Amino acid sequence: MRFLRTTLTAALLGVAAAAAHAATGVKPVALSADPPLPHVQYVLVKKHERRLFLMNGDHVVRAFRIHLGLMPRGQKERAGDFRTPQGWYRLVWRDPHSEFFLSILISYPNKAERAFARAHGWQPGGEIMIHGLPNRLHAPLSYYLHSDWTDGCIAVSDADMMQIWMMTHDGMRIDIQP
């Protein structure tokens, strides 16, 4: 069906271009499909730089400004500490209907992090995501653009979130560095 739709569209565009050329004498410019998105192997987050990088080997494919948890320094240890975790994780699930503009769940906590929290009598926390702005702003927009404001997630602009959403996939590695 897609082949038929593409072929029919191309034929109609060809007829329309020929008619426009005959009527105006101006030769049409050939249109091409958008280039494919660059290949991304993993996501790299550098908390101290407030940057998220989409990586292909050692090459930065895209870079984005980020906002972190309210207490961004150090490793996340428990629910409610407002820290963004550090370490190697996976992107595990996408939610197009979250309370934010798109969200991608990160595999925090891992087995060791759960055991650490349990040994201290804490809940490890969870639902750490990469996401855009809240669908309902609870503060002026400038707050979200200039502050660390999440409970431990990695927040980006909605436009940046759209690119990250399209260029990553479930199961992809994410390295969150201090």
Backbone as CSV, one residue per row, in Angstrom:
resi,resn,N_x,N_y,N_z,CA_x,CA_y,CA_z,C_x,C_y,C_z
1,MET,0.825,-1.191,0.000,0.000,0.000,0.000,0.867,1.252,0.000
2,ARG,1.962,1.240,0.838,2.834,2.404,0.887,3.483,2.651,-0.465
3,PHE,3.923,1.562,-1.143,4.541,1.698,-2.460,3.558,2.317,-3.438
4,LEU,2.312,1.866,-3.400,1.288,2.389,-4.295,1.045,3.875,-4.022
5,ARG,0.946,4.242,-2.736,0.730,5.637,-2.375,1.900,6.504,-2.833
6,THR,3.133,6.032,-2.631,4.326,6.773,-3.036,4.379,6.915,-4.548
7,THR,4.078,5.852,-5.276,4.104,5.885,-6.734,3.036,6.831,-7.265
8,LEU,1.844,6.758,-6.705,0.756,7.629,-7.133,1.088,9.089,-6.851
9,THR,1.631,9.364,-5.668,2.013,10.734,-5.321,3.070,11.258,-6.279
10,ALA,4.078,10.449,-6.582,5.130,10.864,-7.501,4.560,11.149,-8.890
11,ALA,3.644,10.312,-9.342,3.035,10.508,-10.666,2.228,11.804,-10.693
12,LEU,1.452,12.053,-9.657,0.663,13.281,-9.602,1.560,14.515,-9.546
13,LEU,2.636,14.436,-8.791,3.570,15.556,-8.729,4.227,15.791,-10.080
14,GLY,4.528,14.725,-10.794,5.127,14.852,-12.122,4.185,15.524,-13.098
15,VAL,2.923,15.140,-13.066,1.927,15.765,-13.944,1.762,17.237,-13.587
16,ALA,1.691,17.542,-12.280,1.535,18.922,-11.848,2.749,19.752,-12.228
17,ALA,3.947,19.190,-12.098,5.171,19.919,-12.456,5.214,20.188,-13.953
18,ALA,4.820,19.209,-14.759,4.813,19.402,-16.214,3.814,20.482,-16.613
19,ALA,2.650,20.486,-15.979,1.644,21.499,-16.285,2.134,22.888,-15.873
20,ALA,2.788,22.988,-14.718,3.306,24.273,-14.272,4.399,24.770,-15.217
21,HIS,5.246,23.862,-15.698,6.321,24.237,-16.632,5.730,24.735,-17.945
22,ALA,4.724,24.047,-18.428,4.080,24.453,-19.695,3.417,25.813,-19.555
23,ALA,2.805,26.067,-18.396,2.070,27.323,-18.206,2.986,28.507,-17.946
24,THR,4.096,28.286,-17.258,4.949,29.403,-16.845,6.280,29.473,-17.558
25,GLY,6.725,28.366,-18.120,8.044,28.325,-18.735,9.164,28.162,-17.719
26,VAL,8.825,28.064,-16.409,9.828,27.890,-15.364,10.006,26.402,-15.100
27,LYS,11.252,25.950,-15.179,11.542,24.538,-14.959,11.416,24.220,-13.463
28,PRO,10.657,23.164,-13.095,10.476,22.822,-11.671,11.760,22.287,-11.056
29,VAL,11.893,22.506,-9.764,13.016,21.983,-9.000,12.606,20.623,-8.460
30,ALA,13.481,19.647,-8.596,13.188,18.305,-8.094,13.212,18.310,-6.570
31,LEU,12.190,17.730,-5.991,12.114,17.613,-4.542,12.626,16.253,-4.131
32,SER,13.297,16.193,-2.999,13.770,14.908,-2.495,13.245,14.719,-1.078
33,ALA,13.261,13.483,-0.637,12.820,13.168,0.721,13.833,13.736,1.716
34,ASP,13.374,13.969,2.940,14.285,14.422,3.976,15.391,13.392,4.166
35,PRO,16.599,13.849,4.481,17.678,12.885,4.718,17.370,12.079,5.964
36,PRO,17.870,10.859,6.042,17.628,10.050,7.241,18.302,10.684,8.453
37,LEU,17.745,10.395,9.625,18.339,10.907,10.859,19.690,10.241,11.090
38,PRO,20.650,10.954,11.683,21.962,10.358,11.956,21.833,9.171,12.909
39,HIS,22.773,8.246,12.791,22.784,7.067,13.655,23.268,7.449,15.054
40,VAL,22.565,7.005,16.072,22.931,7.243,17.468,23.137,5.897,18.135
41,GLN,24.303,5.718,18.806,24.590,4.468,19.505,24.205,4.511,20.979
42,TYR,24.403,5.676,21.606,24.066,5.783,23.029,23.874,7.236,23.402
43,VAL,23.351,7.437,24.615,23.115,8.772,25.165,24.142,9.010,26.263
44,LEU,24.744,10.192,26.260,25.704,10.584,27.285,25.177,11.841,27.975
45,VAL,25.109,11.808,29.299,24.691,12.969,30.080,25.854,13.374,30.965
46,LYS,26.227,14.654,30.903,27.248,15.209,31.790,26.538,16.209,32.693
47,LYS,26.244,15.741,33.913,25.455,16.552,34.837,26.102,17.903,35.116
48,HIS,27.404,17.924,35.365,28.069,19.178,35.724,28.066,20.197,34.584
49,GLU,27.956,19.725,33.353,27.864,20.624,32.191,26.419,20.966,31.842
50,ARG,25.473,20.250,32.452,24.052,20.400,32.120,23.839,20.171,30.629
51,ARG,24.405,19.047,30.127,24.317,18.728,28.702,24.001,17.248,28.509
52,LEU,23.193,16.970,27.501,22.890,15.622,27.052,23.404,15.526,25.626
53,PHE,24.139,14.460,25.333,24.721,14.253,24.012,24.188,12.959,23.418
54,LEU,23.792,12.996,22.164,23.487,11.782,21.417,24.774,11.419,20.692
55,MET,25.260,10.201,20.941,26.600,9.810,20.509,26.573,8.691,19.472
56,ASN,27.526,8.764,18.550,27.832,7.679,17.620,29.322,7.429,17.791
57,GLY,29.672,6.407,18.578,31.067,6.188,18.953,31.537,7.372,19.777
58,ASP,32.665,7.999,19.376,33.184,9.179,20.065,32.672,10.476,19.452
59,HIS,31.816,10.370,18.458,31.311,11.541,17.733,29.981,12.015,18.329
60,VAL,29.902,13.311,18.641,28.663,13.896,19.127,27.753,14.158,17.933
61,VAL,26.604,13.510,17.901,25.623,13.688,16.834,24.767,14.925,17.103
62,ARG,24.306,15.077,18.342,23.522,16.237,18.770,23.849,16.515,20.242
63,ALA,23.722,17.770,20.642,23.930,18.162,22.040,22.751,19.020,22.478
64,PHE,22.322,18.837,23.725,21.157,19.543,24.246,21.440,20.060,25.656
65,ARG,20.902,21.212,25.966,20.947,21.764,27.324,19.894,21.024,28.155
66,ILE,20.247,20.707,29.414,19.340,19.957,30.282,19.147,20.656,31.617
67,HIS,18.103,20.235,32.315,17.829,20.646,33.686,17.655,19.363,34.493
68,LEU,18.157,19.373,35.713,18.209,18.160,36.525,17.323,18.281,37.755
69,GLY,17.531,17.342,38.682,16.814,17.375,39.943,17.210,18.598,40.757
70,LEU,16.372,18.951,41.711,16.604,20.138,42.543,17.934,20.077,43.306
71,MET,18.421,18.872,43.601,19.703,18.668,44.298,20.583,17.828,43.369
72,PRO,21.150,18.417,42.336,21.750,17.627,41.265,23.076,16.948,41.605
73,ARG,23.803,17.402,42.616,25.118,16.819,42.896,24.999,15.498,43.630
74,GLY,25.869,14.569,43.228,25.920,13.279,43.891,24.975,12.261,43.270
75,GLN,25.135,11.038,43.733,24.351,9.911,43.225,22.991,9.863,43.908
76,LYS,21.986,9.528,43.141,20.657,9.316,43.716,20.738,8.106,44.636
77,GLU,20.205,8.237,45.851,20.241,7.149,46.817,18.861,6.658,47.228
78,ARG,17.879,7.559,47.147,16.556,7.182,47.645,15.484,8.085,47.063
79,ALA,14.260,7.654,47.209,13.113,8.452,46.768,13.114,9.763,47.544
80,GLY,12.825,10.841,46.858,12.689,12.128,47.506,13.978,12.884,47.746
81,ASP,15.141,12.374,47.274,16.383,13.123,47.489,16.647,14.149,46.385
82,PHE,15.790,14.187,45.380,15.844,15.162,44.287,17.154,15.110,43.497
83,ARG,17.827,13.964,43.518,19.068,13.807,42.762,18.801,13.035,41.481
84,THR,19.620,13.324,40.481,19.591,12.595,39.221,20.633,11.487,39.330
85,PRO,20.276,10.235,39.027,21.233,9.137,39.202,22.456,9.281,38.294
86,GLN,23.494,8.520,38.622,24.729,8.465,37.851,25.046,7.015,37.573
87,GLY,25.543,6.729,36.377,25.929,5.379,36.008,25.376,5.004,34.641
88,TRP,25.563,3.730,34.296,25.062,3.195,33.023,23.667,2.617,33.227
89,TYR,22.748,3.019,32.382,21.373,2.543,32.429,20.905,2.269,31.006
90,ARG,19.633,1.978,30.861,19.007,1.776,29.553,17.765,2.648,29.450
91,LEU,17.444,3.026,28.227,16.154,3.655,27.959,15.174,2.504,27.817
92,VAL,14.145,2.462,28.674,13.326,1.250,28.717,11.905,1.395,28.203
93,TRP,11.342,2.594,28.209,9.933,2.714,27.820,9.618,4.154,27.486
94,ARG,8.781,4.353,26.485,8.382,5.688,26.051,6.919,5.926,26.392
95,ASP,6.643,7.120,26.889,5.272,7.469,27.240,4.882,8.757,26.518
96,PRO,4.100,8.639,25.453,3.670,9.845,24.742,2.539,10.576,25.461
97,HIS,2.008,9.984,26.535,0.864,10.564,27.253,1.194,10.905,28.700
98,SER,2.452,11.174,29.002,2.829,11.487,30.386,2.398,12.904,30.745
99,GLU,2.667,13.295,31.975,2.325,14.656,32.400,3.315,15.679,31.853
100,PHE,4.309,15.213,31.100,5.287,16.071,30.442,5.171,15.885,28.935
101,PHE,5.807,16.790,28.169,5.817,16.629,26.726,6.753,15.474,26.395
102,LEU,6.187,14.316,26.184,6.914,13.072,25.922,7.839,12.725,27.086
103,SER,8.016,11.441,27.339,8.970,11.011,28.351,9.505,9.635,27.988
104,ILE,10.772,9.435,28.330,11.446,8.154,28.110,11.979,7.697,29.465
105,LEU,11.499,6.552,29.930,11.896,6.016,31.228,13.315,5.459,31.164
106,ILE,14.093,5.745,32.214,15.457,5.232,32.372,15.414,4.086,33.380
107,SER,16.259,3.085,33.224,16.202,1.854,34.016,16.674,1.980,35.467
108,TYR,16.783,3.176,36.014,17.071,3.343,37.438,15.843,2.919,38.245
109,PRO,16.020,2.209,39.361,17.241,1.736,39.984,17.629,0.342,39.482
110,ASN,18.928,0.076,39.514,19.379,-1.273,39.174,19.391,-2.124,40.458
111,LYS,19.803,-3.355,40.337,19.766,-4.288,41.471,20.618,-3.783,42.641
112,ALA,21.823,-3.291,42.372,22.707,-2.797,43.432,22.118,-1.563,44.111
113,GLU,21.501,-0.691,43.342,20.898,0.516,43.917,19.690,0.186,44.787
114,ARG,18.922,-0.823,44.393,17.805,-1.265,45.232,18.312,-1.868,46.540
115,ALA,19.378,-2.670,46.448,19.950,-3.299,47.649,20.525,-2.240,48.597
116,PHE,21.196,-1.238,48.063,21.758,-0.152,48.876,20.648,0.570,49.634
117,ALA,19.603,0.919,48.934,18.487,1.624,49.570,17.832,0.749,50.637
118,ARG,17.613,-0.522,50.316,16.983,-1.436,51.276,17.837,-1.574,52.535
119,ALA,19.175,-1.636,52.379,20.076,-1.764,53.524,19.985,-0.559,54.462
120,HIS,19.577,0.576,53.927,19.435,1.795,54.730,17.981,2.058,55.151
121,GLY,17.088,1.139,54.792,15.683,1.309,55.134,14.967,2.343,54.283
122,TRP,15.464,2.592,53.087,14.896,3.594,52.187,14.192,2.938,51.013
123,GLN,13.352,3.684,50.363,12.837,3.326,49.049,13.820,3.915,48.031
124,PRO,14.195,3.164,46.998,15.209,3.668,46.066,14.713,4.776,45.141
125,GLY,13.415,4.923,45.027,12.891,5.877,44.053,12.810,5.217,42.687
126,GLY,12.355,5.953,41.738,12.207,5.417,40.393,11.527,6.437,39.507
127,GLU,11.037,5.972,38.405,10.399,6.836,37.418,11.301,7.997,37.026
128,ILE,12.586,7.685,36.848,13.545,8.679,36.354,13.453,8.664,34.834
129,MET,13.240,9.835,34.262,12.992,9.937,32.824,13.746,11.086,32.192
130,ILE,13.856,11.008,30.880,14.179,12.168,30.063,12.819,12.672,29.598
131,HIS,12.556,13.969,29.779,11.246,14.480,29.367,11.318,15.963,29.025
132,GLY,10.258,16.437,28.380,10.119,17.852,28.057,9.474,18.601,29.203
133,LEU,8.931,19.749,28.895,8.284,20.588,29.909,6.976,19.960,30.382
134,PRO,6.507,20.358,31.575,5.202,19.860,32.030,4.103,20.302,31.062
135,ASN,3.113,19.454,30.873,1.974,19.839,30.036,1.204,20.991,30.667
136,ARG,1.195,21.048,31.987,0.589,22.164,32.734,1.692,22.819,33.553
137,LEU,2.051,24.014,33.188,3.103,24.721,33.914,2.578,25.158,35.279
138,HIS,3.382,24.924,36.325,3.010,25.315,37.681,3.848,26.499,38.157
139,ALA,4.687,27.003,37.286,5.532,28.164,37.569,5.703,28.909,36.252
140,PRO,6.224,30.127,36.309,6.475,30.840,35.052,7.449,30.056,34.159
141,LEU,7.301,30.176,32.863,8.144,29.451,31.909,9.625,29.687,32.181
142,SER,9.999,30.893,32.577,11.409,31.207,32.829,12.005,30.305,33.915
143,TYR,11.195,29.881,34.882,11.670,28.966,35.926,12.152,27.661,35.304
144,TYR,11.390,27.098,34.402,11.744,25.827,33.775,12.939,25.968,32.837
145,LEU,13.130,27.138,32.285,14.212,27.358,31.324,15.540,27.705,31.977
146,HIS,15.519,28.125,33.256,16.749,28.614,33.881,17.088,27.937,35.204
147,SER,16.372,26.883,35.586,16.586,26.260,36.895,16.632,24.745,36.766
148,ASP,17.269,24.102,37.741,17.087,22.668,37.920,15.769,22.537,38.674
149,TRP,14.825,21.785,38.116,13.473,21.809,38.679,12.810,20.441,38.815
150,THR,13.470,19.371,38.389,12.805,18.063,38.424,12.998,17.384,39.780
151,ASP,12.333,16.253,39.945,12.505,15.441,41.150,13.714,14.512,41.032
152,GLY,14.407,14.548,39.901,15.566,13.694,39.652,15.678,13.316,38.184
153,CYS,14.737,13.765,37.394,14.732,13.465,35.957,15.680,14.382,35.198
154,ILE,15.771,14.133,33.902,16.551,14.957,32.982,15.536,15.645,32.080
155,ALA,15.424,16.966,32.206,14.433,17.721,31.450,15.109,18.503,30.333
156,VAL,14.422,18.583,29.199,14.882,19.345,28.040,13.709,20.154,27.507
157,SER,13.984,21.033,26.554,12.888,21.766,25.918,12.037,20.788,25.116
158,ASP,10.824,21.177,24.801,9.940,20.307,24.017,10.522,20.022,22.639
159,ALA,11.115,21.035,21.999,11.713,20.831,20.674,12.876,19.841,20.754
160,ASP,13.700,19.962,21.792,14.810,19.026,21.963,14.285,17.624,22.267
161,MET,13.216,17.535,23.055,12.646,16.232,23.388,12.164,15.513,22.145
162,MET,11.605,16.262,21.208,11.140,15.646,19.966,12.316,15.008,19.220
163,GLN,13.453,15.697,19.154,14.623,15.137,18.477,15.142,13.905,19.212
164,ILE,15.239,13.990,20.543,15.724,12.852,21.326,14.797,11.658,21.141
165,TRP,13.501,11.890,21.164,12.492,10.836,20.976,12.702,10.130,19.631
166,MET,12.919,10.914,18.585,13.037,10.347,17.235,14.384,9.668,16.993
167,MET,15.425,10.058,17.704,16.765,9.553,17.403,17.241,8.461,18.356
168,THR,16.437,8.123,19.358,16.802,7.056,20.290,15.796,5.924,20.176
169,HIS,16.093,4.824,20.848,15.164,3.685,20.850,15.210,2.985,22.197
170,ASP,14.165,2.240,22.484,14.120,1.472,23.731,15.273,0.479,23.733
171,GLY,15.897,0.335,24.891,17.038,-0.569,25.039,18.375,0.133,24.851
172,MET,18.374,1.359,24.339,19.612,2.094,24.116,20.268,2.416,25.462
173,ARG,21.602,2.361,25.491,22.351,2.683,26.702,22.361,4.192,26.945
174,ILE,22.381,4.551,28.224,22.555,5.949,28.628,23.584,5.970,29.748
175,ASP,24.593,6.793,29.586,25.667,6.958,30.573,25.464,8.326,31.215
176,ILE,25.122,8.332,32.504,24.907,9.584,33.232,26.129,9.803,34.124
177,GLN,26.903,10.818,33.785,28.144,11.122,34.501,27.942,12.311,35.444
178,PRO,28.776,12.362,36.509,28.672,13.491,37.454,28.842,14.840,36.774
